Amino acid sequence: MSDETSPDAGGDGTAASADGRKGMSRKKMAIMAAVPLLLIGGGVGAWQAHLPPFGGGGKPAPKVAAAEGGEAGSHRLLLSVPSATANLDNGAGRTVYVKMTASVEVEGAETLAALQGRIPEVQDIFQTYLHESRPQDLHGSGFYRLREALLRRLRVAFAPLNVTNIYITELLTQ
């Protein structure tokens, strides 16, 4: 009896266990590949949804100045600059005019009244840069270069204060 059961049980048991190991290893490989992908996907989803470990759950981030005790000049003020008109360097003998209106965002100033006295300086920076420009410099990506150049010059002129942005509200060429 042991001869009959041994070959049948051994043959069937060995074949079944070999098939079971192959099937189990494929399942394990699929699970081992799926788990990291799900974790990465969940992390990316949480990051984009600004959930607590990544973005604070929708709460605004505390400002550095507030953590230091709230300095008096840490808020941003918007300085509206009247229109500046300048003629552009055309080089062809034909006069081309440009009119620009902008607002400057300044951080670190005490009051808006303190900044009002610097409007002529800002207008001078605008007119000087515009007078040095050519009409083709203001087309396409030249608008971006205009904004960056003016922002750079304003940051130098307002040195202890921080000029954070410039908003060009009107730019007309004729």
C-alpha positions in Angstrom: 0.0 0.0 0.0 2.7 2.3 0.7 4.0 1.7 -2.7 0.8 2.7 -4.3 0.2 5.8 -2.2 3.7 7.0 -2.3 4.0 7.4 -6.0 0.5 8.9 -6.4 0.7 11.1 -3.4 4.3 12.1 -4.1 3.7 12.7 -7.8 0.5 14.7 -7.2 1.8 16.5 -4.2 5.0 17.6 -5.8 3.3 18.8 -9.0 0.7 20.6 -7.0 3.2 22.3 -4.7 5.4 23.4 -7.6 2.4 25.0 -9.4 1.3 26.5 -6.1 4.7 28.1 -5.6 4.8 29.6 -9.1 1.3 31.0 -8.7 2.1 32.4 -5.2 5.3 34.0 -6.4 3.4 35.8 -9.2 0.9 37.0 -6.7 3.6 38.2 -4.3 5.4 40.0 -7.1 2.2 41.7 -8.2 1.5 42.8 -4.6 5.1 43.9 -4.1 4.9 46.0 -7.2 1.4 47.4 -6.5 2.0 48.5 -2.9 4.8 51.0 -3.6 2.9 52.4 -6.6 -0.2 52.9 -4.4 1.9 54.6 -1.7 3.6 56.9 -4.2 0.2 57.7 -5.8 -1.3 58.4 -2.4 1.6 60.7 -1.5 1.3 62.6 -4.7 -2.4 63.0 -4.2 -2.0 64.2 -0.6 0.7 66.6 -1.7 -1.6 68.1 -4.4 -4.5 68.3 -2.0 -2.3 70.1 0.6 -3.1 67.6 3.3 -1.4 68.0 6.7 2.0 66.4 6.2 2.6 68.4 3.1 0.6 71.6 3.2 -0.9 72.2 6.6 -4.4 71.1 5.7 -5.4 74.4 4.1 -4.2 76.6 7.0 -2.1 79.5 6.0 1.6 79.1 6.7 2.8 81.3 9.6 4.9 84.2 8.5 8.5 84.5 9.6 7.9 88.1 10.8 5.0 86.9 12.9 7.1 84.3 14.6 9.8 86.9 15.4 7.3 89.0 17.2 5.6 90.9 14.4 7.9 93.7 13.2 6.1 96.9 12.4 7.2 97.3 8.8 6.6 93.7 7.6 3.3 94.4 5.7 3.1 95.1 2.0 1.8 98.4 0.6 0.7 99.1 -2.9 2.0 102.4 -4.3 0.0 103.6 -7.4 2.3 105.5 -9.8 0.7 108.0 -12.2 1.2 107.5 -16.0 4.7 108.0 -17.3 5.1 109.1 -20.9 8.4 108.8 -22.8 9.6 108.8 -26.4 11.3 105.6 -27.5 14.7 105.4 -29.1 13.6 104.6 -32.7 16.7 105.5 -34.6 14.7 106.0 -37.8 13.8 109.6 -37.3 10.1 108.8 -36.5 9.0 109.5 -33.0 7.4 106.7 -31.1 5.8 107.4 -27.7 4.9 105.1 -24.9 2.6 105.6 -21.9 2.9 103.3 -18.9 0.9 103.2 -15.7 1.9 100.8 -12.9 1.6 100.0 -9.2 4.6 99.0 -7.1 4.3 96.6 -4.2 6.7 97.5 -1.4 7.3 95.5 1.8 8.8 97.1 4.9 7.5 100.6 4.7 5.8 102.2 7.7 3.0 104.0 5.9 1.8 104.7 2.5 2.4 108.5 3.1 6.1 107.7 3.5 6.1 106.2 0.0 4.1 109.0 -1.6 7.2 111.2 -1.5 9.1 108.7 -3.7 6.7 108.7 -6.6 8.8 111.2 -8.6 11.8 108.9 -8.2 9.8 105.9 -9.5 8.5 108.0 -12.5 12.1 109.0 -13.3 13.1 105.3 -13.2 10.2 104.4 -15.6 10.9 107.3 -18.0 14.7 106.7 -18.1 14.3 103.0 -18.9 11.6 103.6 -21.4 13.6 106.3 -23.2 16.5 103.8 -23.5 14.2 101.1 -25.0 13.3 100.6 -28.7 9.7 99.9 -29.9 10.6 96.3 -30.9 11.9 95.8 -27.3 8.3 96.0 -26.0 6.8 93.3 -28.2 6.5 89.6 -27.3 8.7 88.6 -24.4 10.1 92.1 -24.2 7.2 93.0 -21.9 8.6 90.4 -19.4 12.1 91.9 -19.8 10.7 95.4 -19.2 9.0 94.3 -16.0 12.1 92.5 -14.7 14.4 95.4 -15.6 12.1 97.9 -13.9 11.8 95.7 -10.8 15.5 95.3 -10.6 16.0 99.1 -10.8 13.3 99.8 -8.2 14.9 97.3 -5.8 18.2 99.1 -6.0 16.6 102.6 -5.6 14.4 101.4 -2.6 17.4 99.5 -1.1 16.4 99.2 2.6 12.8 98.5 1.6 11.9 95.4 -0.4 10.1 95.9 -3.7 8.3 92.6 -4.1 6.4 93.2 -7.4 5.4 95.6 -10.0 2.0 95.5 -11.7 1.9 97.2 -15.1 -1.7 98.2 -15.6 -1.4 100.1 -18.8 1.2 100.1 -21.6 0.4 102.0 -24.8 2.7 102.7 -27.7 2.0 105.2 -30.5 
